[in-house]
């Protein structure tokens, strides 16, 4: 029987709110990567910004004019 094995990839999977916000960033040309510590790395034009959690990511989204329907 094949039991699901937990992998690091599972831990890095985005929740629905994280995925929605990541998609909104993508529409503005940013990429968002979830780190192993639960934080997020946002990059564009070779520059990057670390956001320690979803709340910080939402704050950064407002700062750079990324809007999402939440």
PDB file of N, H, CA, C and O in Angstrom:
ATOM      1  N   UNK A   1       0.841  -1.170   0.000  1.00  0.00           N
ATOM      2  CA  UNK A   1       0.000   0.000   0.000  1.00  0.00           C
ATOM      3  C   UNK A   1       0.894   1.243   0.000  1.00  0.00           C
ATOM      4  O   UNK A   1       1.871   1.311   0.745  1.00  0.00           O
ATOM      5  N   UNK A   2       0.560   2.206  -0.823  1.00  0.00           N
ATOM      6  H   UNK A   2      -0.234   2.151  -1.428  1.00  0.00           H
ATOM      7  CA  UNK A   2       1.337   3.444  -0.900  1.00  0.00           C
ATOM      8  C   UNK A   2       0.787   4.472   0.079  1.00  0.00           C
ATOM      9  O   UNK A   2      -0.269   5.058  -0.159  1.00  0.00           O
ATOM     10  N   UNK A   3       1.481   4.686   1.149  1.00  0.00           N
ATOM     11  H   UNK A   3       2.339   4.210   1.342  1.00  0.00           H
ATOM     12  CA  UNK A   3       1.102   5.730   2.101  1.00  0.00           C
ATOM     13  C   UNK A   3       1.784   7.021   1.675  1.00  0.00           C
ATOM     14  O   UNK A   3       2.906   7.011   1.169  1.00  0.00           O
ATOM     15  N   UNK A   4       1.092   8.125   1.887  1.00  0.00           N
ATOM     16  H   UNK A   4       0.180   8.133   2.299  1.00  0.00           H
ATOM     17  CA  UNK A   4       1.683   9.418   1.534  1.00  0.00           C
ATOM     18  C   UNK A   4       2.850   9.692   2.472  1.00  0.00           C
ATOM     19  O   UNK A   4       2.728   9.570   3.690  1.00  0.00           O
ATOM     20  N   UNK A   5       3.949  10.052   1.903  1.00  0.00           N
ATOM     21  H   UNK A   5       4.049  10.151   0.913  1.00  0.00           H
ATOM     22  CA  UNK A   5       5.122  10.411   2.699  1.00  0.00           C
ATOM     23  C   UNK A   5       5.264  11.922   2.696  1.00  0.00           C
ATOM     24  O   UNK A   5       5.216  12.563   1.646  1.00  0.00           O
ATOM     25  N   UNK A   6       5.437  12.477   3.877  1.00  0.00           N
ATOM     26  H   UNK A   6       5.476  11.956   4.730  1.00  0.00           H
ATOM     27  CA  UNK A   6       5.624  13.921   4.000  1.00  0.00           C
ATOM     28  C   UNK A   6       6.999  14.282   3.465  1.00  0.00           C
ATOM     29  O   UNK A   6       7.996  13.654   3.821  1.00  0.00           O
ATOM     30  N   UNK A   7       7.050  15.277   2.628  1.00  0.00           N
ATOM     31  H   UNK A   7       6.240  15.787   2.339  1.00  0.00           H
ATOM     32  CA  UNK A   7       8.319  15.748   2.086  1.00  0.00           C
ATOM     33  C   UNK A   7       8.443  17.246   2.327  1.00  0.00           C
ATOM     34  O   UNK A   7       7.467  17.917   2.662  1.00  0.00           O
ATOM     35  N   UNK A   8       9.632  17.750   2.156  1.00  0.00           N
ATOM     36  H   UNK A   8      10.425  17.205   1.884  1.00  0.00           H
ATOM     37  CA  UNK A   8       9.857  19.197   2.283  1.00  0.00           C
ATOM     38  C   UNK A   8       9.016  19.944   1.263  1.00  0.00           C
ATOM     39  O   UNK A   8       8.586  21.068   1.521  1.00  0.00           O
ATOM     40  N   UNK A   9       8.776  19.342   0.118  1.00  0.00           N
ATOM     41  H   UNK A   9       9.125  18.428  -0.092  1.00  0.00           H
ATOM     42  CA  UNK A   9       7.963  19.974  -0.921  1.00  0.00           C
ATOM     43  C   UNK A   9       6.544  20.235  -0.398  1.00  0.00           C
ATOM     44  O   UNK A   9       5.963  21.278  -0.699  1.00  0.00           O
ATOM     45  N   UNK A  10       5.976  19.296   0.384  1.00  0.00           N
ATOM     46  H   UNK A  10       6.449  18.449   0.628  1.00  0.00           H
ATOM     47  CA  UNK A  10       4.651  19.488   0.959  1.00  0.00           C
ATOM     48  C   UNK A  10       4.635  20.699   1.886  1.00  0.00           C
ATOM     49  O   UNK A  10       3.686  21.482   1.876  1.00  0.00           O
ATOM     50  N   UNK A  11       5.672  20.846   2.672  1.00  0.00           N
ATOM     51  H   UNK A  11       6.444  20.210   2.680  1.00  0.00           H
ATOM     52  CA  UNK A  11       5.774  21.947   3.621  1.00  0.00           C
ATOM     53  C   UNK A  11       5.823  23.288   2.894  1.00  0.00           C
ATOM     54  O   UNK A  11       5.364  24.298   3.427  1.00  0.00           O
ATOM     55  N   UNK A  12       6.374  23.305   1.690  1.00  0.00           N
ATOM     56  H   UNK A  12       6.747  22.484   1.258  1.00  0.00           H
ATOM     57  CA  UNK A  12       6.519  24.547   0.936  1.00  0.00           C
ATOM     58  C   UNK A  12       5.309  24.840   0.052  1.00  0.00           C
ATOM     59  O   UNK A  12       5.271  25.874  -0.614  1.00  0.00           O
ATOM     60  N   UNK A  13       4.325  23.947   0.038  1.00  0.00           N
ATOM     61  H   UNK A  13       4.356  23.107   0.580  1.00  0.00           H
ATOM     62  CA  UNK A  13       3.130  24.175  -0.771  1.00  0.00           C
ATOM     63  C   UNK A  13       2.400  25.411  -0.243  1.00  0.00           C
ATOM     64  O   UNK A  13       2.348  25.650   0.964  1.00  0.00           O
ATOM     65  N   UNK A  14       1.844  26.184  -1.162  1.00  0.00           N
ATOM     66  H   UNK A  14       1.886  25.990  -2.142  1.00  0.00           H
ATOM     67  CA  UNK A  14       1.155  27.409  -0.779  1.00  0.00           C
ATOM     68  C   UNK A  14      -0.285  27.126  -0.376  1.00  0.00           C
ATOM     69  O   UNK A  14      -0.954  26.288  -0.981  1.00  0.00           O
ATOM     70  N   UNK A  15      -0.755  27.824   0.643  1.00  0.00           N
ATOM     71  H   UNK A  15      -0.212  28.505   1.135  1.00  0.00           H
ATOM     72  CA  UNK A  15      -2.169  27.770   1.003  1.00  0.00           C
ATOM     73  C   UNK A  15      -2.930  28.608  -0.018  1.00  0.00           C
ATOM     74  O   UNK A  15      -2.317  29.323  -0.810  1.00  0.00           O
ATOM     75  N   UNK A  16      -4.247  28.529  -0.009  1.00  0.00           N
ATOM     76  H   UNK A  16      -4.746  27.948   0.634  1.00  0.00           H
ATOM     77  CA  UNK A  16      -5.027  29.301  -0.975  1.00  0.00           C
ATOM     78  C   UNK A  16      -4.775  30.810  -0.855  1.00  0.00           C
ATOM     79  O   UNK A  16      -4.564  31.457  -1.881  1.00  0.00           O
ATOM     80  N   UNK A  17      -4.787  31.406   0.355  1.00  0.00           N
ATOM     81  H   UNK A  17      -4.959  30.881   1.189  1.00  0.00           H
ATOM     82  CA  UNK A  17      -4.503  32.848   0.443  1.00  0.00           C
ATOM     83  C   UNK A  17      -3.099  33.199  -0.066  1.00  0.00           C
ATOM     84  O   UNK A  17      -2.906  34.231  -0.708  1.00  0.00           O
ATOM     85  N   UNK A  18      -2.123  32.331   0.227  1.00  0.00           N
ATOM     86  H   UNK A  18      -2.280  31.493   0.749  1.00  0.00           H
ATOM     87  CA  UNK A  18      -0.754  32.566  -0.241  1.00  0.00           C
ATOM     88  C   UNK A  18      -0.682  32.473  -1.759  1.00  0.00           C
ATOM     89  O   UNK A  18      -0.017  33.284  -2.404  1.00  0.00           O
ATOM     90  N   UNK A  19      -1.364  31.487  -2.327  1.00  0.00           N
ATOM     91  H   UNK A  19      -1.904  30.828  -1.803  1.00  0.00           H
ATOM     92  CA  UNK A  19      -1.354  31.303  -3.780  1.00  0.00           C
ATOM     93  C   UNK A  19      -2.043  32.468  -4.485  1.00  0.00           C
ATOM     94  O   UNK A  19      -1.580  32.925  -5.530  1.00  0.00           O
ATOM     95  N   UNK A  20      -3.143  32.945  -3.919  1.00  0.00           N
ATOM     96  H   UNK A  20      -3.520  32.574  -3.071  1.00  0.00           H
ATOM     97  CA  UNK A  20      -3.858  34.083  -4.515  1.00  0.00           C
ATOM     98  C   UNK A  20      -2.992  35.335  -4.524  1.00  0.00           C
ATOM     99  O   UNK A  20      -2.937  36.061  -5.516  1.00  0.00           O
ATOM    100  N   UNK A  21      -2.322  35.576  -3.411  1.00  0.00           N
ATOM    101  H   UNK A  21      -2.367  34.987  -2.605  1.00  0.00           H
ATOM    102  CA  UNK A  21      -1.453  36.751  -3.326  1.00  0.00           C
ATOM    103  C   UNK A  21      -0.249  36.600  -4.248  1.00  0.00           C
ATOM    104  O   UNK A  21       0.182  37.570  -4.873  1.00  0.00           O
ATOM    105  N   UNK A  22       0.290  35.399  -4.335  1.00  0.00           N
ATOM    106  H   UNK A  22      -0.059  34.611  -3.828  1.00  0.00           H
ATOM    107  CA  UNK A  22       1.410  35.129  -5.237  1.00  0.00           C
ATOM    108  C   UNK A  22       1.003  35.391  -6.684  1.00  0.00           C
ATOM    109  O   UNK A  22       1.783  35.943  -7.460  1.00  0.00           O
ATOM    110  N   UNK A  23      -0.213  35.000  -7.047  1.00  0.00           N
ATOM    111  H   UNK A  23      -0.847  34.552  -6.417  1.00  0.00           H
ATOM    112  CA  UNK A  23      -0.711  35.236  -8.405  1.00  0.00           C
ATOM    113  C   UNK A  23      -0.868  36.732  -8.674  1.00  0.00           C
ATOM    114  O   UNK A  23      -0.565  37.205  -9.770  1.00  0.00           O
ATOM    115  N   UNK A  24      -1.342  37.473  -7.673  1.00  0.00           N
ATOM    116  H   UNK A  24      -1.588  37.089  -6.783  1.00  0.00           H
ATOM    117  CA  UNK A  24      -1.475  38.927  -7.830  1.00  0.00           C
ATOM    118  C   UNK A  24      -0.108  39.571  -8.036  1.00  0.00           C
ATOM    119  O   UNK A  24       0.032  40.482  -8.852  1.00  0.00           O
ATOM    120  N   UNK A  25       0.900  39.103  -7.300  1.00  0.00           N
ATOM    121  H   UNK A  25       0.786  38.363  -6.636  1.00  0.00           H
ATOM    122  CA  UNK A  25       2.264  39.599  -7.506  1.00  0.00           C
ATOM    123  C   UNK A  25       2.733  39.272  -8.924  1.00  0.00           C
ATOM    124  O   UNK A  25       3.356  40.107  -9.579  1.00  0.00           O
ATOM    125  N   UNK A  26       2.438  38.067  -9.395  1.00  0.00           N
ATOM    126  H   UNK A  26       1.932  37.388  -8.862  1.00  0.00           H
ATOM    127  CA  UNK A  26       2.874  37.645 -10.728  1.00  0.00           C
ATOM    128  C   UNK A  26       2.288  38.550 -11.810  1.00  0.00           C
ATOM    129  O   UNK A  26       2.960  38.854 -12.796  1.00  0.00           O
ATOM    130  N   UNK A  27       1.051  38.977 -11.632  1.00  0.00           N
ATOM    131  H   UNK A  27       0.505  38.730 -10.832  1.00  0.00           H
ATOM    132  CA  UNK A  27       0.429  39.871 -12.611  1.00  0.00           C
ATOM    133  C   UNK A  27       1.146  41.213 -12.701  1.00  0.00           C
ATOM    134  O   UNK A  27       1.049  41.908 -13.713  1.00  0.00           O
ATOM    135  N   UNK A  28       1.863  41.574 -11.648  1.00  0.00           N
ATOM    136  H   UNK A  28       1.942  41.009 -10.826  1.00  0.00           H
ATOM    137  CA  UNK A  28       2.643  42.819 -11.634  1.00  0.00           C
ATOM    138  C   UNK A  28       4.120  42.586 -11.936  1.00  0.00           C
ATOM    139  O   UNK A  28       4.929  43.509 -11.840  1.00  0.00           O
ATOM    140  N   UNK A  29       4.477  41.340 -12.305  1.00  0.00           N
ATOM    141  H   UNK A  29       3.820  40.590 -12.383  1.00  0.00           H
ATOM    142  CA  UNK A  29       5.852  41.056 -12.701  1.00  0.00           C
ATOM    143  C   UNK A  29       6.775  40.577 -11.600  1.00  0.00           C
ATOM    144  O   UNK A  29       7.984  40.478 -11.809  1.00  0.00           O
ATOM    145  N   UNK A  30       6.233  40.279 -10.437  1.00  0.00           N
ATOM    146  H   UNK A  30       5.251  40.359 -10.267  1.00  0.00           H
ATOM    147  CA  UNK A  30       7.034  39.799  -9.310  1.00  0.00           C
ATOM    148  C   UNK A  30       6.965  38.274  -9.233  1.00  0.00           C
ATOM    149  O   UNK A  30       5.999  37.669  -9.696  1.00  0.00           O
ATOM    150  N   UNK A  31       7.980  37.663  -8.653  1.00  0.00           N
ATOM    151  H   UNK A  31       8.765  38.155  -8.276  1.00  0.00           H
ATOM    152  CA  UNK A  31       7.911  36.245  -8.325  1.00  0.00           C
ATOM    153  C   UNK A  31       7.941  36.110  -6.808  1.00  0.00           C
ATOM    154  O   UNK A  31       8.619  36.874  -6.120  1.00  0.00           O
ATOM    155  N   UNK A  32       7.208  35.142  -6.297  1.00  0.00           N
ATOM    156  H   UNK A  32       6.657  34.521  -6.856  1.00  0.00           H
ATOM    157  CA  UNK A  32       7.145  34.895  -4.857  1.00  0.00           C
ATOM    158  C   UNK A  32       7.544  33.448  -4.613  1.00  0.00           C
ATOM    159  O   UNK A  32       7.009  32.533  -5.239  1.00  0.00           O
ATOM    160  N   UNK A  33       8.481  33.250  -3.708  1.00  0.00           N
ATOM    161  H   UNK A  33       8.916  33.993  -3.199  1.00  0.00           H
ATOM    162  CA  UNK A  33       8.922  31.907  -3.326  1.00  0.00           C
ATOM    163  C   UNK A  33       8.767  31.766  -1.823  1.00  0.00           C
ATOM    164  O   UNK A  33       9.133  32.663  -1.063  1.00  0.00           O
ATOM    165  N   UNK A  34       8.220  30.629  -1.402  1.00  0.00           N
ATOM    166  H   UNK A  34       7.923  29.901  -2.020  1.00  0.00           H
ATOM    167  CA  UNK A  34       8.072  30.368   0.028  1.00  0.00           C
ATOM    168  C   UNK A  34       9.337  29.708   0.539  1.00  0.00           C
ATOM    169  O   UNK A  34       9.806  28.723  -0.032  1.00  0.00           O
ATOM    170  N   UNK A  35       9.887  30.248   1.614  1.00  0.00           N
ATOM    171  H   UNK A  35       9.505  31.048   2.078  1.00  0.00           H
ATOM    172  CA  UNK A  35      11.099  29.698   2.203  1.00  0.00           C
ATOM    173  C   UNK A  35      10.792  28.588   3.195  1.00  0.00           C
ATOM    174  O   UNK A  35       9.650  28.426   3.625  1.00  0.00           O
ATOM    175  N   UNK A  36      11.800  27.837   3.548  1.00  0.00           N
ATOM    176  H   UNK A  36      12.728  27.968   3.199  1.00  0.00           H
ATOM    177  CA  UNK A  36      11.622  26.733   4.488  1.00  0.00           C
ATOM    178  C   UNK A  36      11.254  27.214   5.885  1.00  0.00           C
ATOM    179  O   UNK A  36      10.715  26.447   6.682  1.00  0.00           O
ATOM    180  N   UNK A  37      11.540  28.470   6.185  1.00  0.00           N
ATOM    181  H   UNK A  37      11.978  29.093   5.538  1.00  0.00           H
ATOM    182  CA  UNK A  37      11.213  29.020   7.503  1.00  0.00           C
ATOM    183  C   UNK A  37       9.797  29.580   7.566  1.00  0.00           C
ATOM    184  O   UNK A  37       9.386  30.111   8.598  1.00  0.00           O
ATOM    185  N   UNK A  38       9.042  29.465   6.462  1.00  0.00           N
ATOM    186  H   UNK A  38       9.376  29.034   5.624  1.00  0.00           H
ATOM    187  CA  UNK A  38       7.680  29.974   6.424  1.00  0.00           C
ATOM    188  C   UNK A  38       7.578  31.387   5.897  1.00  0.00           C
ATOM    189  O   UNK A  38       6.475  31.895   5.697  1.00  0.00           O
ATOM    190  N   UNK A  39       8.715  32.034   5.666  1.00  0.00           N
ATOM    191  H   UNK A  39       9.611  31.621   5.828  1.00  0.00           H
ATOM    192  CA  UNK A  39       8.728  33.379   5.104  1.00  0.00           C
ATOM    193  C   UNK A  39       8.616  33.329   3.585  1.00  0.00           C
ATOM    194  O   UNK A  39       8.523  32.256   2.990  1.00  0.00           O
ATOM    195  N   UNK A  40       8.627  34.497   2.978  1.00  0.00           N
ATOM    196  H   UNK A  40       8.702  35.369   3.462  1.00  0.00           H
ATOM    197  CA  UNK A  40       8.478  34.597   1.525  1.00  0.00           C
ATOM    198  C   UNK A  40       9.565  35.495   0.952  1.00  0.00           C
ATOM    199  O   UNK A  40       9.960  36.486   1.566  1.00  0.00           O
ATOM    200  N   UNK A  41      10.035  35.136  -0.225  1.00  0.00           N
ATOM    201  H   UNK A  41       9.714  34.331  -0.724  1.00  0.00           H
ATOM    202  CA  UNK A  41      11.004  35.938  -0.961  1.00  0.00           C
ATOM    203  C   UNK A  41      10.305  36.458  -2.209  1.00  0.00           C
ATOM    204  O   UNK A  41       9.824  35.680  -3.032  1.00  0.00           O
ATOM    205  N   UNK A  42      10.252  37.773  -2.341  1.00  0.00           N
ATOM    206  H   UNK A  42      10.642  38.405  -1.671  1.00  0.00           H
ATOM    207  CA  UNK A  42       9.621  38.414  -3.490  1.00  0.00           C
ATOM    208  C   UNK A  42      10.722  39.045  -4.316  1.00  0.00           C
ATOM    209  O   UNK A  42      11.575  39.751  -3.778  1.00  0.00           O
ATOM    210  N   UNK A  43      10.716  38.801  -5.618  1.00  0.00           N
ATOM    211  H   UNK A  43      10.023  38.228  -6.055  1.00  0.00           H
ATOM    212  CA  UNK A  43      11.768  39.394  -6.447  1.00  0.00           C
ATOM    213  C   UNK A  43      11.200  39.969  -7.738  1.00  0.00           C
ATOM    214  O   UNK A  43      10.167  39.535  -8.248  1.00  0.00           O
ATOM    215  N   UNK A  44      11.922  40.962  -8.238  1.00  0.00           N
ATOM    216  H   UNK A  44      12.761  41.314  -7.824  1.00  0.00           H
ATOM    217  CA  UNK A  44      11.606  41.610  -9.512  1.00  0.00           C
ATOM    218  C   UNK A  44      12.831  42.421  -9.921  1.00  0.00           C
ATOM    219  O   UNK A  44      13.458  43.076  -9.089  1.00  0.00           O
ATOM    220  N   UNK A  45      13.163  42.371 -11.195  1.00  0.00           N
ATOM    221  H   UNK A  45      12.653  41.838 -11.871  1.00  0.00           H
ATOM    222  CA  UNK A  45      14.297  43.127 -11.744  1.00  0.00           C
ATOM    223  C   UNK A  45      15.609  42.855 -11.013  1.00  0.00           C
ATOM    224  O   UNK A  45      16.441  43.753 -10.879  1.00  0.00           O
ATOM    225  N   UNK A  46      15.798  41.634 -10.543  1.00  0.00           N
ATOM    226  H   UNK A  46      15.122  40.905 -10.651  1.00  0.00           H
ATOM    227  CA  UNK A  46      17.038  41.282  -9.869  1.00  0.00           C
ATOM    228  C   UNK A  46      17.132  41.750  -8.427  1.00  0.00           C
ATOM    229  O   UNK A  46      18.157  41.542  -7.778  1.00  0.00           O
ATOM    230  N   UNK A  47      16.088  42.374  -7.918  1.00  0.00           N
ATOM    231  H   UNK A  47      15.255  42.543  -8.445  1.00  0.00           H
ATOM    232  CA  UNK A  47      16.048  42.811  -6.521  1.00  0.00           C
ATOM    233  C   UNK A  47      15.106  41.894  -5.754  1.00  0.00           C
ATOM    234  O   UNK A  47      14.157  41.359  -6.328  1.00  0.00           O
ATOM    235  N   UNK A  48      15.358  41.709  -4.477  1.00  0.00           N
ATOM    236  H   UNK A  48      16.129  42.143  -4.011  1.00  0.00           H
ATOM    237  CA  UNK A  48      14.476  40.838  -3.702  1.00  0.00           C
ATOM    238  C   UNK A  48      14.148  41.454  -2.349  1.00  0.00           C
ATOM    239  O   UNK A  48      14.851  42.330  -1.845  1.00  0.00           O
ATOM    240  N   UNK A  49      13.059  40.964  -1.789  1.00  0.00           N
ATOM    241  H   UNK A  49      12.488  40.252  -2.199  1.00  0.00           H
ATOM    242  CA  UNK A  49      12.586  41.432  -0.477  1.00  0.00           C
ATOM    243  C   UNK A  49      12.128  40.210   0.304  1.00  0.00           C
ATOM    244  O   UNK A  49      11.427  39.351  -0.231  1.00  0.00           O
ATOM    245  N   UNK A  50      12.519  40.134   1.560  1.00  0.00           N
ATOM    246  H   UNK A  50      13.088  40.832   1.995  1.00  0.00           H
ATOM    247  CA  UNK A  50      12.094  39.031   2.416  1.00  0.00           C
ATOM    248  C   UNK A  50      10.914  39.488   3.263  1.00  0.00           C
ATOM    249  O   UNK A  50      10.956  40.558   3.869  1.00  0.00           O
ATOM    250  N   UNK A  51       9.878  38.688   3.303  1.00  0.00           N
ATOM    251  H   UNK A  51       9.843  37.819   2.810  1.00  0.00           H
ATOM    252  CA  UNK A  51       8.718  38.940   4.154  1.00  0.00           C
ATOM    253  C   UNK A  51       8.593  37.765   5.114  1.00  0.00           C
ATOM    254  O   UNK A  51       8.513  36.618   4.674  1.00  0.00           O
ATOM    255  N   UNK A  52       8.574  38.029   6.410  1.00  0.00           N
ATOM    256  H   UNK A  52       8.639  38.961   6.768  1.00  0.00           H
ATOM    257  CA  UNK A  52       8.665  36.958   7.408  1.00  0.00           C
ATOM    258  C   UNK A  52       7.422  36.089   7.517  1.00  0.00           C
ATOM    259  O   UNK A  52       7.502  34.960   8.003  1.00  0.00           O
ATOM    260  N   UNK A  53       6.256  36.601   7.067  1.00  0.00           N
ATOM    261  H   UNK A  53       6.191  37.517   6.673  1.00  0.00           H
ATOM    262  CA  UNK A  53       5.024  35.817   7.144  1.00  0.00           C
ATOM    263  C   UNK A  53       4.003  36.384   6.161  1.00  0.00           C
ATOM    264  O   UNK A  53       4.289  37.341   5.442  1.00  0.00           O
ATOM    265  N   UNK A  54       2.808  35.787   6.134  1.00  0.00           N
ATOM    266  H   UNK A  54       2.575  35.009   6.718  1.00  0.00           H
ATOM    267  CA  UNK A  54       1.784  36.221   5.190  1.00  0.00           C
ATOM    268  C   UNK A  54       1.371  37.667   5.437  1.00  0.00           C
ATOM    269  O   UNK A  54       1.128  38.410   4.487  1.00  0.00           O
ATOM    270  N   UNK A  55       1.291  38.068   6.684  1.00  0.00           N
ATOM    271  H   UNK A  55       1.489  37.464   7.456  1.00  0.00           H
ATOM    272  CA  UNK A  55       0.924  39.455   6.998  1.00  0.00           C
ATOM    273  C   UNK A  55       1.949  40.436   6.427  1.00  0.00           C
ATOM    274  O   UNK A  55       1.573  41.464   5.863  1.00  0.00           O
ATOM    275  N   UNK A  56       3.222  40.131   6.566  1.00  0.00           N
ATOM    276  H   UNK A  56       3.527  39.296   7.024  1.00  0.00           H
ATOM    277  CA  UNK A  56       4.273  40.989   6.009  1.00  0.00           C
ATOM    278  C   UNK A  56       4.195  41.002   4.485  1.00  0.00           C
ATOM    279  O   UNK A  56       4.443  42.030   3.856  1.00  0.00           O
ATOM    280  N   UNK A  57       3.852  39.862   3.894  1.00  0.00           N
ATOM    281  H   UNK A  57       3.650  39.026   4.405  1.00  0.00           H
ATOM    282  CA  UNK A  57       3.708  39.788   2.437  1.00  0.00           C
ATOM    283  C   UNK A  57       2.536  40.661   1.977  1.00  0.00           C
ATOM    284  O   UNK A  57       2.635  41.346   0.959  1.00  0.00           O
ATOM    285  N   UNK A  58       1.434  40.636   2.721  1.00  0.00           N
ATOM    286  H   UNK A  58       1.354  40.080   3.548  1.00  0.00           H
ATOM    287  CA  UNK A  58       0.283  41.480   2.397  1.00  0.00           C
ATOM    288  C   UNK A  58       0.632  42.961   2.528  1.00  0.00           C
ATOM    289  O   UNK A  58       0.221  43.774   1.700  1.00  0.00           O
ATOM    290  N   UNK A  59       1.384  43.308   3.558  1.00  0.00           N
ATOM    291  H   UNK A  59       1.718  42.648   4.231  1.00  0.00           H
ATOM    292  CA  UNK A  59       1.808  44.700   3.736  1.00  0.00           C
ATOM    293  C   UNK A  59       2.690  45.151   2.576  1.00  0.00           C
ATOM    294  O   UNK A  59       2.541  46.265   2.075  1.00  0.00           O
ATOM    295  N   UNK A  60       3.608  44.284   2.151  1.00  0.00           N
ATOM    296  H   UNK A  60       3.729  43.378   2.558  1.00  0.00           H
ATOM    297  CA  UNK A  60       4.484  44.624   1.028  1.00  0.00           C
ATOM    298  C   UNK A  60       3.672  44.761  -0.257  1.00  0.00           C
ATOM    299  O   UNK A  60       3.963  45.620  -1.090  1.00  0.00           O
ATOM    300  N   UNK A  61       2.657  43.918  -0.416  1.00  0.00           N
ATOM    301  H   UNK A  61       2.420  43.221   0.260  1.00  0.00           H
ATOM    302  CA  UNK A  61       1.793  44.004  -1.599  1.00  0.00           C
ATOM    303  C   UNK A  61       1.145  45.387  -1.682  1.00  0.00           C
ATOM    304  O   UNK A  61       1.106  45.996  -2.751  1.00  0.00           O
ATOM    305  N   UNK A  62       0.645  45.870  -0.564  1.00  0.00           N
ATOM    306  H   UNK A  62       0.677  45.375   0.304  1.00  0.00           H
ATOM    307  CA  UNK A  62       0.041  47.211  -0.537  1.00  0.00           C
ATOM    308  C   UNK A  62       1.072  48.279  -0.883  1.00  0.00           C
ATOM    309  O   UNK A  62       0.777  49.226  -1.613  1.00  0.00           O
ATOM    310  N   UNK A  63       2.278  48.119  -0.355  1.00  0.00           N
ATOM    311  H   UNK A  63       2.517  47.349   0.238  1.00  0.00           H
ATOM    312  CA  UNK A  63       3.347  49.092  -0.571  1.00  0.00           C
ATOM    313  C   UNK A  63       3.704  49.232  -2.050  1.00  0.00           C
ATOM    314  O   UNK A  63       3.964  50.338  -2.525  1.00  0.00           O
ATOM    315  N   UNK A  64       3.716  48.117  -2.776  1.00  0.00           N
ATOM    316  H   UNK A  64       3.504  47.219  -2.390  1.00  0.00           H
ATOM    317  CA  UNK A  64       4.120  48.157  -4.187  1.00  0.00           C
ATOM    318  C   UNK A  64       2.933  48.187  -5.147  1.00  0.00           C
ATOM    319  O   UNK A  64       3.115  48.076  -6.359  1.00  0.00           O
ATOM    320  N   UNK A  65       1.727  48.334  -4.618  1.00  0.00           N
ATOM    321  H   UNK A  65       1.579  48.424  -3.633  1.00  0.00           H
ATOM    322  CA  UNK A  65       0.555  48.482  -5.477  1.00  0.00           C
ATOM    323  C   UNK A  65       0.006  47.195  -6.054  1.00  0.00           C
ATOM    324  O   UNK A  65      -0.624  47.204  -7.112  1.00  0.00           O
ATOM    325  N   UNK A  66       0.237  46.096  -5.372  1.00  0.00           N
ATOM    326  H   UNK A  66       0.749  46.089  -4.513  1.00  0.00           H
ATOM    327  CA  UNK A  66      -0.329  44.817  -5.801  1.00  0.00           C
ATOM    328  C   UNK A  66      -1.650  44.645  -5.069  1.00  0.00           C
ATOM    329  O   UNK A  66      -1.691  44.658  -3.839  1.00  0.00           O
ATOM    330  N   UNK A  67      -2.722  44.484  -5.821  1.00  0.00           N
ATOM    331  H   UNK A  67      -2.688  44.474  -6.820  1.00  0.00           H
ATOM    332  CA  UNK A  67      -4.022  44.294  -5.180  1.00  0.00           C
ATOM    333  C   UNK A  67      -4.541  42.902  -5.499  1.00  0.00           C
ATOM    334  O   UNK A  67      -4.300  42.359  -6.577  1.00  0.00           O
ATOM    335  N   UNK A  68      -5.243  42.349  -4.554  1.00  0.00           N
ATOM    336  H   UNK A  68      -5.439  42.790  -3.678  1.00  0.00           H
ATOM    337  CA  UNK A  68      -5.848  41.038  -4.761  1.00  0.00           C
ATOM    338  C   UNK A  68      -7.207  41.027  -4.085  1.00  0.00           C
ATOM    339  O   UNK A  68      -7.431  41.748  -3.113  1.00  0.00           O
ATOM    340  N   UNK A  69      -8.093  40.227  -4.588  1.00  0.00           N
ATOM    341  H   UNK A  69      -7.911  39.641  -5.378  1.00  0.00           H
ATOM    342  CA  UNK A  69      -9.464  40.199  -4.079  1.00  0.00           C
ATOM    343  C   UNK A  69      -9.639  39.363  -2.837  1.00  0.00           C
ATOM    344  O   UNK A  69     -10.200  38.269  -2.893  1.00  0.00           O
ATOM    345  N   UNK A  70      -9.157  39.875  -1.702  1.00  0.00           N
ATOM    346  H   UNK A  70      -8.701  40.764  -1.657  1.00  0.00           H
ATOM    347  CA  UNK A  70      -9.343  39.151  -0.436  1.00  0.00           C
ATOM    348  C   UNK A  70     -10.289  39.934   0.434  1.00  0.00           C
ATOM    349  O   UNK A  70     -10.592  39.514   1.551  1.00  0.00           O
TER     350      UNK A  70
END
